[in-house]
Amino acid sequence: MTGAAIEADGLGMKYRSRGGSWALRDCSFRLPAGRVCALAGPNGAGKSTLLGIAAGFLRPAEGTVRVLGGTPGDARSRMAFVAQDKPLYPQLTVTETLWAGAELNPATWDQGTAERITAPLPADAKVSTLSGGQRTRLALALALGKRPELLLLDEPMADLDPLGRHQLMGALMADAAEHGTTIVMSSHILSELEGACDYLLLVDGGRIRLGGETDDLLVAHALLTGPVRDLAPHTVVESRTTGRRLTALVRKEGPVDTAAWESSEPSLEELLLAHLRSPDAPALLTPSAESRAREAVNAA
């Protein structure tokens, strides 16, 4: 696949149930196809809303979103969405659920993949008797069995133990590598995202605060430690002083003076936490994450 899997421009969404407050506002970004993307952010930041809009289950109040080159409705047959509550038919067994998946997706269904994911589950067990982790496994089997071009996952591993998390993350990464599937995965477990995702979207306050290739975003920042002094010309994301020592996460604006500072590259968790603790830090999107529509407006 080439082009954008998801492209949003000025996306906005608000809920009457929350007093008309905005869940998303002026949210613009581009996600290239074929990436494994971490969708990170605190509770209430708009992650689930963004995934629901991309899946076509929510209609934005303002702005536009294109999915796989068309509207979310047009792309629905080419994508799969696993929501937090993982809705399944409780009266069906595991085998019957996979049969339903095959009937609903006759052109693309991959029974072998679905059965590999559900192998640890009792085939004749009804969904209503499964644990939360077992339902997660079955929901992911349905999603991967559909053989989607785009897979949207909202907190997919929350119900799983560490071993199950590791096994299913491995299955997702293998699918992405073999078929070029674009995966967007929201998670509160930051360590789960590091090493698995090559793209990052950090949503906070209804907007994208960080967006782009994970490696490029990490390289653009540095953890500096040294005597208390001016950090110019670098942009300070977060800093703290202990005695006469200053530790800061900065966005590099030129070479770091290694004679004055001890410098290291932050981990993904350190980068995300620093930006979440510093909501006034300026946003950063790499060129691949910039909305083409927004670029055209700015150029005009």
N, C-alpha and C positions, 0 to 999 in steps of 0.2 A: 504494500500500500504506500501511496505517496500523498502529499497534501496534508490537510488538517483533519484530525478525527473530531475535534470540537473547536469551534471558534465562537466566542461571545463578544458582543460589543454593547457597552452601556447597559448591561443586564441589571434589572431591578425587580425585586419581589417583596411585597409586604403582606402581613396577615392581620385581618380584623381581630382575630382572637388575641393578638398581642397588642391591642390598642392602636393598630395601624402602623406599628413600627416596621422599619425596613429590615428584612433578613438579608437581602443583597441590595447594593446600590452602586451604580456606575461600575459594574464588574466587567472588565474586559481582559481577554487573554486568548491565546491560541495554543492548542495542544497538537503537535505533529503526530501523524499516524505512526503506529509501531512502537510507541513508548510504553514503559511501565511507570505510571505516574502516581506519586504519593500526594493525596489531597489531605493536607494537614490544617489544623486550626482548633481553637478551643470550642467548648460546648456553646451552641448558639451562634457560631460564626457564620453559618450559612452553607456548610458542607452538604448536608442532606438536601437542602433546598436546591443547591446547584445540581446535584446528581438527579433529583426528581425532575428538574426542568430539562436536563439533557436527555433523560429517558422518555420525555414526552408526557409525564404524569401531572406536571404542573405547568401552568401558563404564566409567563412573566408579566409583571405590570408594565414594564418598559424595557426597551432594548431588544436585541435579537440574538439568537443562537442558531448556529448551523452544526449539524451532526453528520459526519460522513458525506459532506457536500450538499446536504439537503435539510429539510425540516426534521425535527425529532420524530414526527409521525411517519414521514417517508422512510426513515432509517430504522424503524422499530424491528423489522424482520432481520436486520443485520447486526443487531446488538442484543445484549442480555443485561439485565439489571437484578442484582440481589440486594433487597432492602434490609434495613436493620431487623425488622420483625420476621423476615423470611417467610412470607405467606405460602402455605402449602395446603392441599386438601387433606384434612385430618383423617377422613374415613378410608383413604387409599393406603395400600401397602407400599413398601419401597419399590417392589417390582412393578406395581400398577402405576406408580408415579413416573417411573422411567418409560413405561409404555405410553403414558399420556404425553410425555415430552417428545417421543418419537412420532406420535400421531400429529402433534401440533407443528412439528418441524421436519416434515418428510424429506425435504430436499437437502438438508444439511446435517441431519442428526447423526451423531457419532456414538453408537451404542458402546463400543469398546472403551472409549474415554469415560463415559458415564459410569460404566460398571467398575472401572478401576477406582474411581473416587468412592463409590459406595461399597466396595468389597468388604470392609469391616462391619457393615450393617446387616442385621438379619433380614433377608429378602422378604419374608412374609410378615414382618412387623408393620403395624399401622403407624402412620405418621403421628397420630395422637399419643402413641406410647413412647415415642423417641425423646431422648434428652435434647437439651438445647444444642449441644455440640453435634449430635447426630443429625438434627434437622439442618444445621449449617452445612454439614457434609452433603446431604441430599440436595439442598438448594444449589450448592456449587456444582454438583454433578449435572443438574438440569441446565445450569448456565453454560458450562463447558461443553456439554453434550450437544447443545445447539450450534456449536462451532461458530461463535459470533466474531465479527470483525472488531467490535468494541465491547468490552466487558466493564460494567460499572458496578462497583462493590462498595456498599455503605457499612463500614465497621464489620467486615466479614468474619473476622477471627475472634470476636469478643467472647463467644461462648465456648471456645476450644481450650483444651489444656495445652501446655507447651509442646508436647510431642505432636498432637494433632495440628497445631499451628504450623510447626515445621514441615510436616508432611504435605499439608495443603498448599503452603507457600511454595514448596518445591514443585507441586503439580502446576500451579499458576505460572511459575517461571519457565517450566518446560514447555507449556503451551505457547507462551509468548515467543520463546526462542524458535519453536518448530513451525508455528503458523503465522508469526508476525502479528499476533493479536494485540491491539491496544488495550491496556488495562488501566483503569483509574480506581484507586483504592483509598478510601478514607480510613483513618485509624487514629486512636488516641495512644497507641503503643508505639512510641517513636522509635524504639530499638527494632521493632518489627519492620519498619520502613527502610532503615539504613541497610545498605548492601543488597536490597531487593529492587529498589526503584531507581531508575536512571533519570527521572524527571520529577520536578517538584512544583506544586501549586500550594502556597500558603494563603489561606483565606482568613481574614480577621476583620471585624467591623464591616462585613458585607463586601469587602473588596479584596483583590489579589495583592498581597504585600510582597511576596516573592514568587517568581515564576521562571522556569527554564531548566536547562540541564543541571542535574544535581552537582556534578563535578565543577561546572563553570561557576555556579553560585558559591560553592565552597572556596574555590580559588580566588574569587573576588573579595573574600573576607580574610581577616587575620586576627588571631588572638595575640595581643601585645601586652607585655609585662615589663615594668621598669620604674624608675623614679618618677614621682609626680611631675608632669610637665605638659606642655601643649601638644595635642595630638595632630595638629594641622600638618599636612593638608588633608588628612584622611577624615572620612565621615564617621562619626562615633555612633554606633548602634546602642551600645551599653557599656558603662564603665563603673568601677567601684574602687575605692581607695582603702587600703589596709596599712595603717601607719604611714610610712613614707613610700609605699609601693602602690602603683597604679596598675590595674588589670582592665583591659578594654577589648571588646570585640568591635572592630572597625571595618568599614568598607574601604578598600584600598583605593587611594587616588594618586597612583604613582608608586615607585619603589619604596619599600620599608627600609628605614635606616637601621640596619642590624647592629650598628655600633651603639645605638641608643636604646634599642628595644630587643628583648627576647621575643621572637616571633614564631608562631606555629599556626597550622591550618586548623580551623575548628572542625569538630565532628558535626554531623547533620543535626543531632540532638542539641548540641550547644548553639548552633546557628538558629534553629527554630525557637528555642526557649528565649534566646536573647531578643529576637524580634517580637515575640509575644509579650515579653516584659517591657518592651519599649514601643508602645503603639504609635508614637510620634516619629519613629525612624522612617525615612523616606522609602518608598517602594522601589523594588528593583526587578525588572523583567529583562531577560536576555532577548536578543533579536528574534529567536525562534518562538518566543512566547508572546510577542507583541501582536495584538489583533491587527490584521491587514486592513480592515475597515477603518480602525482608529488611525493607522499610519497614513492612509490616504487622506483622511480629513485633516490631519496635522500638516501634511505636505501641501495641501491646497491653501 
